[in-house]
């Protein structure tokens, strides 16, 4: 990923401006949220670069991994949405794309005719494994922070998610 580096930190400048406008009480929060949003853009770009050759987005990769790590290699559509905390339409879209790529298939539930299962195919299992290998090597093992900072960041973000009612 190539990007033009700025000669200053725009978030720090925005913080300075916020304080100058008399919004000092909110300046720290603005800087935190803006920094988090920018960090998400940076990380997303790195992940997308790795997944692009596999024809995957992160959303579809998450579905593959959820299926790969499930006991049977299959889950009901509703359970996928529940676990990934996404709208049913998002699950349908991801599964449609993955099915079109031959990485998953829909199947009838053996005991509940109202439930559709999503099953990982052999190609899906191979794609998930290879994509994970690449993500581990290129992104997850080297996230751009020291192991101690990674641990601290996960703790802070876990607290933010808990306070937001994420779990």
Backbone as a printed PyTorch tensor [residue, N CA C, xyz], in Angstrom:
tensor([[[  0.8440,  -1.1750,   0.0000],
         [  0.0000,   0.0000,   0.0000],
         [  0.8840,   1.2310,   0.0000]],

        [[  0.7000,   2.0750,  -0.9700],
         [  1.4600,   3.3060,  -1.0220],
         [  0.5250,   4.4740,  -0.7740]],

        [[  0.9920,   5.3900,   0.0130],
         [  0.2210,   6.5970,   0.2520],
         [  1.1850,   7.7390,   0.4820]],

        [[  0.7190,   8.9140,   0.1950],
         [  1.5300,  10.1070,   0.3770],
         [  1.5120,  10.4680,   1.8550]],

        [[  2.6920,  10.5560,   2.4400],
         [  2.7790,  10.9180,   3.8560],
         [  2.6300,  12.4200,   4.0210]],

        [[  1.8450,  12.8090,   4.9900],
         [  1.6880,  14.2200,   5.3030],
         [  2.8520,  14.6750,   6.1850]],

        [[  3.2210,  15.9450,   6.1010],
         [  4.3230,  16.4440,   6.9320],
         [  3.8860,  16.7460,   8.3750]],

        [[  2.6210,  16.4710,   8.6930],
         [  2.1090,  16.7060,  10.0480],
         [  1.0150,  15.6900,  10.3200]],

        [[  0.6310,  15.5720,  11.5870],
         [ -0.4460,  14.6610,  11.9730],
         [ -1.7690,  15.4200,  11.8890]],

        [[ -2.6340,  15.0710,  10.9210],
         [ -3.8890,  15.8160,  10.7700],
         [ -4.8240,  15.6650,  11.9690]],

        [[ -4.7300,  14.5630,  12.6860],
         [ -5.5840,  14.3830,  13.8630],
         [ -5.1280,  15.3320,  14.9720]],

        [[ -3.8200,  15.4440,  15.1540],
         [ -3.3070,  16.3850,  16.1590],
         [ -3.6920,  17.8170,  15.7880]],

        [[ -3.6510,  18.1450,  14.5040],
         [ -4.0470,  19.4850,  14.0560],
         [ -5.5360,  19.7010,  14.2930]],

        [[ -6.3560,  18.7010,  14.0030],
         [ -7.7930,  18.8200,  14.2600],
         [ -8.0500,  19.0110,  15.7570]],

        [[ -7.2950,  18.2930,  16.5850],
         [ -7.4200,  18.4400,  18.0460],
         [ -7.1180,  19.8850,  18.4500]],

        [[ -6.0390,  20.4230,  17.9080],
         [ -5.6480,  21.8030,  18.2150],
         [ -6.7750,  22.7590,  17.7930]],

        [[ -7.3220,  22.5350,  16.6140],
         [ -8.3950,  23.3830,  16.1100],
         [ -9.6540,  23.2640,  16.9840]],

        [[ -9.9680,  22.0490,  17.4170],
         [-11.1410,  21.8190,  18.2700],
         [-11.0100,  22.6450,  19.5570]],

        [[ -9.8270,  22.5470,  20.1520],
         [ -9.5740,  23.3140,  21.3770],
         [ -9.7060,  24.8080,  21.0870]],

        [[ -9.1370,  25.2630,  19.9720],
         [ -9.1980,  26.6680,  19.5890],
         [-10.6140,  27.1670,  19.3570]],

        [[-11.5100,  26.2840,  18.9560],
         [-12.9070,  26.6520,  18.7270],
         [-13.7300,  26.6430,  20.0180]],

        [[-13.0750,  26.2630,  21.1200],
         [-13.7900,  26.2060,  22.3910],
         [-14.4420,  24.8650,  22.6640]],

        [[-14.0730,  23.8610,  21.8990],
         [-14.6470,  22.5280,  22.0650],
         [-13.6790,  21.5860,  22.7820]],

        [[-12.8840,  22.1250,  23.6680],
         [-11.8500,  21.3560,  24.3550],
         [-12.3520,  20.1180,  25.0700]],

        [[-13.5550,  20.1980,  25.6430],
         [-14.0880,  19.0460,  26.3730],
         [-14.3210,  17.8430,  25.4540]],

        [[-14.5300,  18.1110,  24.1670],
         [-14.7820,  17.0280,  23.2090],
         [-13.5670,  16.7120,  22.3430]],

        [[-12.5060,  17.5170,  22.4720],
         [-11.3450,  17.3800,  21.5810],
         [-10.6700,  16.0180,  21.6940]],

        [[-10.5150,  15.5140,  22.8990],
         [ -9.8800,  14.2100,  23.0770],
         [-10.6890,  13.0880,  22.4460]],

        [[-12.0000,  13.1270,  22.6540],
         [-12.8720,  12.1190,  22.0620],
         [-12.8750,  12.1880,  20.5490]],

        [[-12.8940,  13.4170,  20.0100],
         [-12.8360,  13.5830,  18.5520],
         [-11.5450,  12.9790,  18.0150]],

        [[-10.4300,  13.2620,  18.6910],
         [ -9.1390,  12.7270,  18.2380],
         [ -9.1200,  11.2020,  18.3260]],

        [[ -9.7020,  10.6470,  19.3910],
         [ -9.7390,   9.1870,  19.5400],
         [-10.5730,   8.5470,  18.4330]],

        [[-11.7650,   9.0840,  18.1950],
         [-12.6500,   8.5160,  17.1730],
         [-12.0360,   8.6650,  15.7830]],

        [[-11.5060,   9.8410,  15.4910],
         [-10.8890,  10.0730,  14.1850],
         [ -9.6830,   9.1590,  13.9810]],

        [[ -8.8690,   9.0010,  15.0120],
         [ -7.7130,   8.1010,  14.9270],
         [ -8.1520,   6.6660,  14.7010]],

        [[ -9.1900,   6.2490,  15.3940],
         [ -9.7110,   4.8950,  15.2400],
         [-10.2360,   4.6680,  13.8230]],

        [[-10.9540,   5.6550,  13.2970],
         [-11.4830,   5.5360,  11.9330],
         [-10.3450,   5.4610,  10.9100]],

        [[ -9.3250,   6.2640,  11.0790],
         [ -8.1850,   6.2410,  10.1430],
         [ -7.4240,   4.9260,  10.2730]],

        [[ -7.2230,   4.4650,  11.5010],
         [ -6.5380,   3.1810,  11.6980],
         [ -7.3190,   2.0550,  11.0280]],

        [[ -8.6530,   2.1090,  11.1040],
         [ -9.4820,   1.0950,  10.4610],
         [ -9.2740,   1.1250,   8.9480]],

        [[ -9.1650,   2.3160,   8.3640],
         [ -8.9150,   2.4270,   6.9250],
         [ -7.5690,   1.8010,   6.5580]],

        [[ -6.5590,   2.0610,   7.3590],
         [ -5.2130,   1.5390,   7.1030],
         [ -5.2110,   0.0130,   7.1710]],

        [[ -5.8000,  -0.5320,   8.2240],
         [ -5.8290,  -1.9830,   8.4080],
         [ -6.6850,  -2.6390,   7.3260]],

        [[ -7.8220,  -2.0380,   7.0110],
         [ -8.6840,  -2.5970,   5.9590],
         [ -7.9550,  -2.6710,   4.6240]],

        [[ -7.2140,  -1.6340,   4.2960],
         [ -6.4720,  -1.6280,   3.0290],
         [ -5.4410,  -2.7570,   3.0050]],

        [[ -4.7590,  -2.9770,   4.1150],
         [ -3.7740,  -4.0680,   4.1770],
         [ -4.4490,  -5.4270,   4.0050]],

        [[ -5.5650,  -5.6180,   4.6890],
         [ -6.2890,  -6.8920,   4.6130],
         [ -6.8380,  -7.1030,   3.2050]],

        [[ -7.4500,  -6.0720,   2.6340],
         [ -8.0120,  -6.1940,   1.2840],
         [ -6.9440,  -6.5270,   0.2560]],

        [[ -5.7560,  -5.9650,   0.4150],
         [ -4.6540,  -6.2470,  -0.5080],
         [ -4.2860,  -7.7310,  -0.4830]],

        [[ -4.3110,  -8.3250,   0.7030],
         [ -3.9920,  -9.7490,   0.8320],
         [ -5.1260, -10.6140,   0.2810]],

        [[ -6.3740, -10.2280,   0.5430],
         [ -7.5110, -11.0610,   0.1490],
         [ -7.9000, -10.9320,  -1.3240]],

        [[ -7.5340,  -9.8210,  -1.9570],
         [ -7.9240,  -9.5770,  -3.3550],
         [ -7.5710, -10.7380,  -4.2880]],

        [[ -6.3450, -11.2970,  -4.2320],
         [ -6.0270, -12.4040,  -5.1460],
         [ -6.9070, -13.6480,  -4.9540]],

        [[ -7.5410, -13.7650,  -3.7990],
         [ -8.4320, -14.8950,  -3.5310],
         [ -9.8720, -14.5890,  -3.9400]],

        [[-10.1120, -13.3690,  -4.4250],
         [-11.4610, -12.9570,  -4.7850],
         [-12.3550, -12.7900,  -3.5680]],

        [[-11.7350, -12.4510,  -2.4390],
         [-12.4830, -12.3390,  -1.1900],
         [-12.4670, -10.9190,  -0.6500]],

        [[-13.5430, -10.5720,   0.0320],
         [-13.5750,  -9.3830,   0.8800],
         [-13.4020,  -9.8900,   2.3090]],

        [[-13.1970,  -8.9810,   3.2410],
         [-13.0700,  -9.4210,   4.6250],
         [-14.3750, -10.0400,   5.1190]],

        [[-15.5120,  -9.4990,   4.6930],
         [-16.8070, -10.0480,   5.1080],
         [-16.9520, -11.5050,   4.6450]],

        [[-16.5760, -11.7800,   3.4060],
         [-16.6720, -13.1640,   2.9090],
         [-15.6350, -14.0580,   3.5730]],

        [[-14.4510, -13.5070,   3.8330],
         [-13.4200, -14.2710,   4.5530],
         [-13.9410, -14.6640,   5.9370]],

        [[-14.6110, -13.7340,   6.6200],
         [-15.1500, -14.0410,   7.9480],
         [-16.1480, -15.1890,   7.8910]],

        [[-16.9970, -15.2190,   6.8590],
         [-17.9560, -16.3180,   6.7100],
         [-17.2030, -17.6310,   6.5200]],

        [[-16.2120, -17.6270,   5.6310],
         [-15.4250, -18.8520,   5.4150],
         [-14.7880, -19.3320,   6.7130]],

        [[-14.2010, -18.4170,   7.4650],
         [-13.5150, -18.8120,   8.6970],
         [-14.4920, -19.3060,   9.7530]],

        [[-15.6570, -18.6750,   9.8260],
         [-16.6690, -19.1320,  10.7750],
         [-17.0570, -20.5740,  10.4540]],

        [[-17.2360, -20.8640,   9.1670],
         [-17.5700, -22.2340,   8.7580],
         [-16.3950, -23.1790,   8.9910]],

        [[-15.1870, -22.7440,   8.6600],
         [-14.0040, -23.5800,   8.8440],
         [-13.8170, -23.9620,  10.3140]],

        [[-14.0780, -23.0240,  11.1930],
         [-13.8560, -23.2610,  12.6180],
         [-15.0540, -23.8790,  13.3260]],

        [[-16.1570, -24.0670,  12.6010],
         [-17.3280, -24.7140,  13.2020],
         [-17.0860, -26.2240,  13.2640]],

        [[-17.8110, -26.8880,  14.1340],
         [-17.6170, -28.3330,  14.3160],
         [-17.8940, -29.1450,  13.0590]],

        [[-18.9190, -28.7660,  12.3060],
         [-19.3340, -29.5630,  11.1480],
         [-18.9730, -28.9500,   9.8020]],

        [[-18.4170, -27.7370,   9.8160],
         [-18.1360, -27.0610,   8.5540],
         [-19.3810, -26.4830,   7.9210]],

        [[-20.4480, -26.3920,   8.7190],
         [-21.7000, -25.8040,   8.2310],
         [-22.4080, -25.1270,   9.3940]],

        [[-23.1870, -24.1010,   9.0340],
         [-23.9790, -23.3770,  10.0260],
         [-25.2450, -22.8570,   9.3560]],

        [[-26.3030, -22.6810,  10.1390],
         [-27.4920, -22.0330,   9.5930],
         [-27.1820, -20.5810,   9.2280]],

        [[-27.8600, -20.0840,   8.2020],
         [-27.6670, -18.6870,   7.7710],
         [-27.8550, -17.7300,   8.9450]],

        [[-28.9120, -17.9340,   9.7270],
         [-29.2040, -17.0320,  10.8490],
         [-28.0730, -17.0410,  11.8760]],

        [[-27.4850, -18.1860,  12.1070],
         [-26.4020, -18.2820,  13.0880],
         [-25.1670, -17.5280,  12.5960]],

        [[-24.9220, -17.5560,  11.2980],
         [-23.7880, -16.8120,  10.7340],
         [-23.9730, -15.3170,  11.0100]],

        [[-25.1670, -14.8080,  10.7320],
         [-25.4410, -13.3970,  10.9850],
         [-25.3060, -13.0330,  12.4450]],

        [[-25.7920, -13.9140,  13.2950],
         [-25.7130, -13.7140,  14.7440],
         [-24.2570, -13.6410,  15.2030]],

        [[-23.4660, -14.6000,  14.7770],
         [-22.0610, -14.6670,  15.2060],
         [-21.2350, -13.5050,  14.6680]],

        [[-21.5080, -13.1090,  13.4230],
         [-20.7450, -12.0140,  12.8160],
         [-21.3610, -10.6540,  13.1210]],

        [[-22.5250, -10.6580,  13.7710],
         [-23.2230,  -9.4340,  14.1620],
         [-23.5130,  -8.5430,  12.9540]],

        [[-24.0710,  -9.1800,  11.9170],
         [-24.4340,  -8.4490,  10.7020],
         [-25.8810,  -8.7430,  10.3410]],

        [[-26.4490,  -7.9050,   9.5260],
         [-27.8340,  -8.0150,   9.0720],
         [-27.9910,  -9.2570,   8.1870]],

        [[-29.1540,  -9.9110,   8.2390],
         [-29.3730, -11.0890,   7.3850],
         [-29.1050, -10.8300,   5.9000]],

        [[-29.4090,  -9.6240,   5.4170],
         [-29.1480,  -9.3160,   4.0040],
         [-27.6580,  -9.3620,   3.6900]],

        [[-26.8340,  -8.9630,   4.6420],
         [-25.3770,  -9.0260,   4.4480],
         [-24.8950, -10.4620,   4.3680]],

        [[-25.4910, -11.3270,   5.1850],
         [-25.1350, -12.7460,   5.1420],
         [-25.5410, -13.3300,   3.7970]],

        [[-26.7480, -13.0240,   3.3650],
         [-27.2310, -13.5300,   2.0760],
         [-26.3060, -13.0890,   0.9480]],

        [[-25.9210, -11.8250,   0.9510],
         [-25.0310, -11.3070,  -0.0830],
         [-23.6910, -12.0460,  -0.0630]],

        [[-23.0900, -12.1840,   1.1150],
         [-21.7960, -12.8640,   1.2210],
         [-21.9020, -14.3210,   0.7790]],

        [[-22.9500, -14.9960,   1.2160],
         [-23.1280, -16.4080,   0.8510],
         [-23.3890, -16.5440,  -0.6440]],

        [[-24.1790, -15.6370,  -1.2200],
         [-24.4090, -15.6740,  -2.6690],
         [-23.0770, -15.5920,  -3.4180]],

        [[-22.2260, -14.6640,  -3.0140],
         [-20.9260, -14.4870,  -3.6740],
         [-20.0420, -15.7130,  -3.4820]],

        [[-19.9740, -16.1980,  -2.2570],
         [-19.1410, -17.3750,  -1.9760],
         [-19.6600, -18.6080,  -2.7230]],

        [[-20.9670, -18.7300,  -2.8150],
         [-21.5570, -19.8530,  -3.5430],
         [-21.2220, -19.7360,  -5.0360]],

        [[-21.2800, -18.5290,  -5.5520],
         [-20.9190, -18.2900,  -6.9440],
         [-19.4670, -18.6400,  -7.2450]],

        [[-18.6200, -18.5160,  -6.2340],
         [-17.2000, -18.8720,  -6.3840],
         [-16.9550, -20.3590,  -6.1200]],

        [[-17.9840, -21.0750,  -5.7090],
         [-17.8320, -22.5020,  -5.4160],
         [-17.1790, -22.7720,  -4.0710]],

        [[-17.1900, -21.7840,  -3.1640],
         [-16.5120, -21.9370,  -1.8740],
         [-17.4490, -22.4190,  -0.7710]],

        [[-18.7590, -22.2180,  -0.9760],
         [-19.7770, -22.7330,  -0.0540],
         [-20.9460, -23.2320,  -0.8950]],

        [[-21.8310, -23.9670,  -0.2470],
         [-23.0820, -24.3740,  -0.8890],
         [-24.1830, -24.3210,   0.1700]],

        [[-25.3780, -24.0560,  -0.2920],
         [-26.5450, -24.0810,   0.5900],
         [-27.0620, -25.5160,   0.6350]],

        [[-27.5630, -25.8980,   1.7980],
         [-28.1240, -27.2410,   1.9610],
         [-29.3270, -27.1540,   2.8850]],

        [[-30.2270, -28.0910,   2.7380],
         [-31.3810, -28.1680,   3.6330],
         [-30.9340, -28.6880,   4.9820]],

        [[-31.5350, -28.1570,   6.0200],
         [-31.2580, -28.6510,   7.3650],
         [-31.9160, -30.0210,   7.4920]],

        [[-31.2380, -31.0080,   8.0810],
         [-31.7970, -32.3660,   8.1390],
         [-33.0630, -32.5040,   8.9840]],

        [[-33.2670, -31.6100,   9.9530],
         [-34.4360, -31.7600,  10.8290],
         [-35.3610, -30.5490,  10.8570]],

        [[-34.9640, -29.4430,  10.2250],
         [-35.7800, -28.2230,  10.2430],
         [-35.8680, -27.6690,   8.8290]],

        [[-37.0040, -27.9110,   8.1730],
         [-37.1590, -27.5010,   6.7740],
         [-37.1130, -25.9830,   6.5890]],

        [[-37.3300, -25.2150,   7.6550],
         [-37.3150, -23.7570,   7.5550],
         [-35.8910, -23.1860,   7.5560]],

        [[-34.9230, -24.0170,   7.8860],
         [-33.5450, -23.5580,   8.0620],
         [-32.6740, -23.9580,   6.8810]],

        [[-31.9260, -23.0070,   6.3890],
         [-30.9440, -23.2770,   5.3340],
         [-29.5570, -23.2870,   5.9490]],

        [[-28.8320, -24.3380,   5.6710],
         [-27.4450, -24.4350,   6.1250],
         [-26.5110, -23.9150,   5.0420]],

        [[-25.3940, -23.3800,   5.4680],
         [-24.3240, -23.0130,   4.5470],
         [-23.1700, -23.9520,   4.8740]],

        [[-22.7060, -24.6770,   3.8610],
         [-21.6400, -25.6600,   4.0380],
         [-20.3910, -25.2080,   3.2940]],

        [[-19.2650, -25.3970,   3.9030],
         [-17.9790, -25.1100,   3.2860],
         [-17.6520, -26.2300,   2.2960]],

        [[-17.2450, -25.8740,   1.0960],
         [-16.8130, -26.8770,   0.1160],
         [-15.3190, -27.1350,   0.3070]],

        [[-14.8030, -28.1450,  -0.3630],
         [-13.3650, -28.4130,  -0.2970],
         [-12.5700, -27.2110,  -0.8240]],

        [[-13.0680, -26.5830,  -1.9040],
         [-12.4050, -25.3880,  -2.4320],
         [-12.4540, -24.2520,  -1.4200]],

        [[-13.5790, -24.1360,  -0.6990],
         [-13.7140, -23.1100,   0.3240],
         [-12.7560, -23.3350,   1.4710]],

        [[-12.6150, -24.5880,   1.8520],
         [-11.6780, -24.9400,   2.9330],
         [-10.2520, -24.5850,   2.5120]],

        [[ -9.8960, -24.8920,   1.2810],
         [ -8.5480, -24.5860,   0.7840],
         [ -8.3250, -23.0780,   0.6860]],

        [[ -9.3270, -22.3460,   0.1940],
         [ -9.2030, -20.8840,   0.0770],
         [ -9.0700, -20.2430,   1.4490]],

        [[ -9.8650, -20.7030,   2.4100],
         [ -9.7960, -20.1570,   3.7700],
         [ -8.4200, -20.4080,   4.3820]],

        [[ -7.9020, -21.6020,   4.1840],
         [ -6.5950, -21.9420,   4.7430],
         [ -5.4860, -21.0970,   4.1160]],

        [[ -5.4990, -20.9640,   2.8060],
         [ -4.4560, -20.1960,   2.1100],
         [ -4.5670, -18.7120,   2.4440]],

        [[ -5.7830, -18.1730,   2.4520],
         [ -5.9720, -16.7500,   2.7790],
         [ -5.5140, -16.4780,   4.2070]],

        [[ -5.8040, -17.3970,   5.1170],
         [ -5.3760, -17.2250,   6.5090],
         [ -3.8630, -17.2650,   6.6210]],

        [[ -3.2520, -18.1730,   5.8860],
         [ -1.7840, -18.2500,   5.8720],
         [ -1.1860, -16.9130,   5.4290]],

        [[ -1.7550, -16.3330,   4.3680],
         [ -1.2650, -15.0400,   3.8570],
         [ -1.5490, -13.9010,   4.8370]],

        [[ -2.7450, -13.8780,   5.4100],
         [ -3.0730, -12.8270,   6.3840],
         [ -2.1910, -12.9280,   7.6180]],

        [[ -1.9770, -14.1540,   8.0860],
         [ -1.1070, -14.3400,   9.2540],
         [  0.2860, -13.7880,   8.9810]],

        [[  0.8290, -14.1050,   7.8130],
         [  2.1940, -13.6790,   7.4770],
         [  2.2910, -12.1810,   7.1950]],

        [[  1.3040, -11.6320,   6.4810],
         [  1.4080, -10.2560,   6.0010],
         [  0.7510,  -9.2010,   6.8820]],

        [[ -0.2190,  -9.6070,   7.7050],
         [ -0.9570,  -8.6160,   8.4850],
         [ -0.9830,  -8.9560,   9.9750]],

        [[ -1.4870, -10.1160,  10.3240],
         [ -1.7270, -10.4260,  11.7240],
         [ -0.4430, -10.5620,  12.5460]],

        [[  0.5960, -11.1730,  11.9850],
         [  1.8470, -11.3360,  12.7300],
         [  2.6170, -10.0250,  12.8480]],

        [[  2.3520,  -9.0940,  11.9480],
         [  3.0450,  -7.7970,  11.9170],
         [  2.0160,  -6.6680,  11.7940]],

        [[  1.2340,  -6.4230,  12.8490],
         [  0.1810,  -5.4120,  12.7270],
         [  0.6740,  -3.9690,  12.7690]],

        [[  1.9580,  -3.7710,  12.9940],
         [  2.4890,  -2.4110,  13.0480],
         [  2.6370,  -1.8830,  14.4600]],

        [[  2.4530,  -2.7530,  15.4300],
         [  2.6000,  -2.4050,  16.8440],
         [  3.4040,  -3.4870,  17.5450]],

        [[  4.0290,  -3.1380,  18.6480],
         [  4.7510,  -4.1340,  19.4460],
         [  3.7410,  -5.1010,  20.0580]],

        [[  4.1790,  -6.2940,  20.4350],
         [  3.2490,  -7.2370,  21.0780],
         [  2.5750,  -6.6370,  22.3200]],

        [[  3.3060,  -5.8510,  23.0870],
         [  2.7270,  -5.2180,  24.2730],
         [  1.6490,  -4.2080,  23.8810]],

        [[  1.9220,  -3.4200,  22.8290],
         [  0.9380,  -2.4470,  22.3710],
         [ -0.2930,  -3.1310,  21.7770]],

        [[ -0.0850,  -4.2520,  21.1020],
         [ -1.2180,  -5.0130,  20.5670],
         [ -2.1070,  -5.4520,  21.7230]],

        [[ -1.5050,  -5.9730,  22.7700],
         [ -2.2650,  -6.4340,  23.9330],
         [ -3.0350,  -5.2740,  24.5760]],

        [[ -2.3810,  -4.1300,  24.7260],
         [ -3.0430,  -2.9570,  25.3050],
         [ -4.1900,  -2.4870,  24.4100]],

        [[ -3.9480,  -2.4470,  23.0990],
         [ -4.9740,  -2.0050,  22.1620],
         [ -6.1910,  -2.9260,  22.2080]],

        [[ -5.9610,  -4.2180,  22.2050],
         [ -7.0780,  -5.1650,  22.2730],
         [ -7.8620,  -4.9440,  23.5660]],

        [[ -7.1710,  -4.7020,  24.6580],
         [ -7.8560,  -4.4340,  25.9240],
         [ -8.7140,  -3.1860,  25.8670]],

        [[ -8.1720,  -2.1120,  25.3120],
         [ -8.9190,  -0.8540,  25.1990],
         [-10.1230,  -1.0380,  24.2840]],

        [[ -9.9170,  -1.6830,  23.1330],
         [-11.0270,  -1.8760,  22.1940],
         [-12.0750,  -2.8320,  22.7430]],

        [[-11.6540,  -3.8130,  23.5180],
         [-12.6080,  -4.7210,  24.1650],
         [-13.4890,  -3.9400,  25.1250]],

        [[-12.8880,  -3.0400,  25.8850],
         [-13.6590,  -2.2180,  26.8090],
         [-14.6410,  -1.3150,  26.0530]],

        [[-14.1820,  -0.7230,  24.9580],
         [-15.0520,   0.1310,  24.1420],
         [-16.2350,  -0.6840,  23.6200]],

        [[-15.9710,  -1.8790,  23.1170],
         [-17.0240,  -2.7460,  22.5970],
         [-17.9870,  -3.1710,  23.7000]],

        [[-17.4460,  -3.5000,  24.8920],
         [-18.2870,  -3.9050,  26.0150],
         [-19.2110,  -2.7450,  26.4230]],

        [[-18.6620,  -1.5630,  26.5370],
         [-19.4570,  -0.3880,  26.9220],
         [-20.5260,  -0.0520,  25.8890]],

        [[-20.2740,  -0.3780,  24.6390],
         [-21.2440,  -0.1220,  23.5680],
         [-22.3210,  -1.2040,  23.5120]],

        [[-22.1970,  -2.2460,  24.3380],
         [-23.1770,  -3.3150,  24.3390],
         [-22.9470,  -4.3770,  23.2880]],

        [[-21.6950,  -4.4430,  22.7720],
         [-21.3540,  -5.4080,  21.7350],
         [-21.4650,  -6.8400,  22.2290]],

        [[-21.1990,  -7.0130,  23.5020],
         [-21.3170,  -8.3400,  24.1240],
         [-21.5390,  -8.1710,  25.6030]]])
